[in-house]
Amino acid sequence: MSTQNTVCRDNEEQKEPRGLIAIPEITSMISGNPKELIEQFRLHVTVVVDDSSSIQDCRNTADIIAWHNDTLASLSALPHADAIYWRTRFLTAHSLRGKHVSVREAPRLHEGNYHPIHDTPLYDSACKKLISVAKQQSRNEYLSQKDRYMTLFLSDGADTASRTYSADDSARLAEKMLKTEKHIISGMGVHDGSTDFSQVFQSMGIPPQWIYTINRSREGFQRGSEVTSGSVGSASFGSESFSSMSQGGFTSAPDSSDSSVH
């Protein structure tokens, strides 16, 4: 268990000059004859959790841990859970494990591995994480044409600490990834009474149907978990379901009609 909960520093996150985002070439198939092609559909989910000090200051730590772990529990119970691969990362340069694992094996959050004591480099983190996911797609194309990718950013506020990238950089990167029709990029905000998360996430290139604001209460986080697991679960049925969900957004997930969805 201790191995699963190890917090690792990501070695692929090297700073690059602002505006010079090197997006991997995403081709239909790398030439060559792989020994074994992966025929089944796989959904690679990357969840980026805010670990800024305001999470702790506003006493949201326990609720975010519960949101994360309840989502994993719901997805692990699905009949097709074997199609879902999960990776939890943080806005700062740390993650739980260094790669995607089966959702049933994904490490849970707890007070020993989740330390919200940092700033909010939202734009820097978004670009670094999206570049990492794009590189993953480029590598996986060699073995499978059926892999799809879902990236979710959870934040309790706007950017306060980015030094390398801007919202426009994130938007340009997201646009290129979404054009491949193999990515869903989404954002969840934790209501703080002032931040317009629709504006923040749309400025980063996240489609409006994939933006959701969680009410800052136990019930609000529970609802947020239901929306997250419903969306991931629906997108993981196969390529057609993924395409349908990518257009519909959070509101197209089962039982996700809620006034908190923007």
C-alpha positions in Angstrom: 0.0 0.0 0.0 2.8 2.4 0.7 4.1 2.1 -2.8 0.7 3.1 -4.2 0.6 6.2 -2.1 4.0 7.4 -2.9 4.1 11.0 -4.1 6.5 11.3 -7.0 8.0 14.4 -8.6 7.3 14.3 -12.4 10.5 14.3 -14.4 8.8 15.2 -17.7 7.7 18.6 -16.6 10.5 20.8 -17.8 9.9 24.5 -18.2 9.7 25.9 -21.7 9.7 29.5 -22.8 6.3 31.2 -22.8 4.5 30.8 -26.1 6.8 28.1 -27.4 4.7 25.0 -26.7 6.2 22.0 -28.4 3.1 19.9 -29.1 4.0 16.3 -30.2 3.1 15.4 -33.7 0.0 13.3 -33.4 -0.1 11.0 -36.4 -2.7 8.4 -37.3 -0.1 5.6 -36.8 3.6 5.4 -36.3 5.2 3.3 -39.0 6.4 -0.1 -38.0 5.1 -3.5 -37.1 4.4 -3.6 -33.3 4.4 -7.1 -31.9 1.0 -6.8 -30.3 -1.7 -4.3 -31.1 -4.1 -3.3 -28.4 -7.6 -3.9 -29.8 -9.8 -3.0 -26.8 -11.0 0.5 -26.0 -9.1 2.3 -23.2 -9.9 5.6 -21.5 -6.9 7.3 -19.9 -8.1 9.8 -17.2 -5.8 12.4 -15.8 -7.2 14.3 -12.8 -5.3 17.4 -11.7 -6.2 18.4 -8.2 -5.6 21.9 -6.7 -3.2 21.7 -3.8 -3.1 25.4 -3.0 -3.1 26.7 0.6 -6.6 28.2 0.1 -8.0 24.6 0.1 -6.8 24.2 3.6 -7.6 27.7 4.7 -11.2 27.2 3.6 -11.4 23.8 5.2 -12.0 22.0 1.9 -9.3 19.4 2.3 -11.5 16.6 3.6 -14.2 17.2 1.1 -11.8 17.1 -1.8 -10.3 13.9 -0.5 -13.8 12.4 -0.3 -14.7 13.7 -3.8 -11.7 12.0 -5.3 -12.1 8.7 -3.4 -15.8 8.5 -3.9 -15.3 9.0 -7.6 -12.8 6.2 -7.8 -15.1 3.9 -5.8 -18.0 4.5 -8.1 -15.9 3.9 -11.3 -14.2 0.8 -9.8 -17.7 -0.7 -9.4 -18.6 -0.4 -13.0 -18.8 -3.6 -15.1 -16.4 -2.0 -17.7 -14.0 -0.6 -15.1 -11.1 -2.5 -16.8 -11.3 0.0 -19.6 -10.5 3.0 -17.3 -7.0 4.0 -16.5 -6.5 6.7 -13.9 -3.7 9.1 -12.8 -4.0 11.7 -10.0 -1.8 14.7 -10.3 -1.5 18.0 -8.5 -1.2 21.6 -9.7 2.3 21.6 -8.3 4.9 19.2 -9.8 3.9 16.1 -7.9 1.7 13.1 -8.7 0.5 9.9 -7.1 2.5 7.2 -8.9 4.2 8.1 -12.2 1.8 6.6 -14.7 -1.8 5.6 -15.3 -3.0 2.5 -13.6 -6.3 0.6 -13.6 -8.9 2.6 -11.8 -9.4 -0.2 -9.3 -5.7 0.1 -8.4 -5.5 3.9 -8.4 -4.2 5.3 -5.1 -6.7 7.1 -2.9 -6.1 10.5 -1.4 -5.5 11.0 2.3 -3.9 13.5 4.6 -0.6 11.7 4.3 -0.3 12.3 0.5 -2.4 15.4 -0.1 -0.8 18.6 1.2 -2.6 21.8 0.1 0.0 24.3 1.1 1.1 25.7 -2.3 0.2 28.5 -4.7 -2.1 28.2 -7.7 0.0 28.0 -10.9 -3.1 27.1 -12.9 -1.9 28.1 -16.4 1.6 26.6 -15.9 0.1 23.4 -14.6 -2.5 23.1 -17.3 0.1 23.5 -20.1 2.5 21.1 -18.5 -0.2 18.5 -17.9 -1.7 18.8 -21.3 1.7 18.5 -23.0 2.2 15.3 -21.0 -1.1 13.9 -22.1 -0.4 14.8 -25.7 2.9 13.0 -25.5 1.2 10.0 -24.0 -1.2 9.9 -26.9 1.7 10.1 -29.4 3.4 7.1 -27.7 0.2 5.1 -27.4 -0.7 5.6 -31.1 2.0 2.9 -31.9 -0.1 0.2 -30.2 -3.7 1.4 -30.3 -6.0 3.6 -32.3 -8.8 3.1 -29.8 -7.3 4.9 -26.8 -9.0 8.1 -25.7 -8.0 10.7 -23.1 -9.9 12.7 -20.5 -8.2 15.5 -18.5 -10.0 17.1 -15.5 -8.7 20.2 -13.6 -10.1 20.8 -10.2 -9.3 24.3 -8.7 -10.8 26.5 -5.9 -9.7 29.7 -7.6 -8.1 31.5 -10.5 -4.4 31.5 -11.4 -2.1 33.3 -8.9 1.4 32.0 -9.5 2.1 31.0 -13.2 5.5 32.2 -14.4 5.9 30.4 -17.7 2.6 30.0 -19.5 -0.6 32.0 -20.0 -4.2 31.2 -20.5 -3.8 31.8 -24.2 -1.0 29.2 -24.3 -3.3 26.7 -22.7 -6.1 27.5 -25.1 -3.9 27.0 -28.1 -2.7 23.6 -26.8 -6.2 22.5 -25.9 -7.5 23.5 -29.3 -5.0 21.3 -31.1 -5.7 18.4 -28.8 -9.4 18.6 -29.1 -9.2 18.7 -32.9 -7.9 15.1 -32.9 -11.4 14.1 -31.4 -9.6 11.9 -29.0 -9.5 14.2 -26.0 -12.0 15.6 -23.5 -10.6 18.5 -21.4 -12.7 19.7 -18.5 -12.6 22.0 -15.5 -14.3 21.9 -12.1 -14.3 24.9 -9.8 -14.9 24.9 -6.1 -17.2 27.8 -5.4 -15.4 30.6 -3.5 -18.0 33.4 -3.8 -16.1 35.4 -6.3 -14.3 33.4 -9.1 -16.1 33.1 -12.4 -14.9 29.6 -13.2 -16.7 29.6 -16.6 -14.6 32.6 -17.6 -11.4 31.1 -16.1 -11.7 27.7 -17.8 -13.0 29.0 -21.1 -10.0 31.3 -21.3 -7.8 28.2 -21.1 -9.6 26.5 -24.0 -12.0 24.3 -22.0 -15.4 24.0 -23.8 -18.3 25.5 -21.8 -20.2 22.2 -21.6 -17.2 20.8 -19.7 -17.1 23.3 -16.9 -18.8 22.7 -13.6 -18.9 24.6 -10.3 -19.1 22.6 -7.0 -21.0 24.2 -4.2 -18.7 24.4 -1.2 -20.6 21.9 1.1 -20.5 18.2 1.8 -23.6 17.7 -0.5 -22.0 19.9 -3.2 -18.9 17.7 -3.3 -21.0 14.6 -3.3 -22.9 15.9 -6.3 -19.6 16.8 -7.9 -18.4 13.2 -7.4 -21.6 11.9 -9.0 -21.1 14.2 -12.0 -17.5 13.2 -12.4 -18.0 9.5 -12.2 -21.1 9.7 -14.4 -19.2 11.5 -17.1 -16.1 9.3 -17.0 -18.3 6.2 -16.8 -20.3 7.2 -19.9 -17.2 8.2 -21.9 -15.5 4.9 -21.1 -18.1 2.6 -22.9 -16.3 2.9 -26.2 -15.4 5.2 -29.0 -19.0 6.2 -30.0 -19.9 6.9 -26.4 -16.8 9.0 -26.0 -17.6 11.0 -29.1 -21.1 11.6 -27.9 -20.0 12.7 -24.4 -17.3 15.0 -25.8 -20.0 17.0 -27.5 -22.6 16.8 -24.7 -20.4 17.6 -21.7 -21.1 17.2 -18.0 -24.8 17.7 -18.6 -25.1 14.7 -20.9 -23.9 12.3 -18.1 -26.7 10.2 -16.5 -28.5 12.1 -13.8 -26.3 15.2 -14.0 -29.0 17.9 -14.3 -28.0 20.4 -11.7 -28.0 24.2 -11.3 -24.3 24.1 -10.6 -23.4 23.1 -14.1 -22.4 26.1 -16.2 
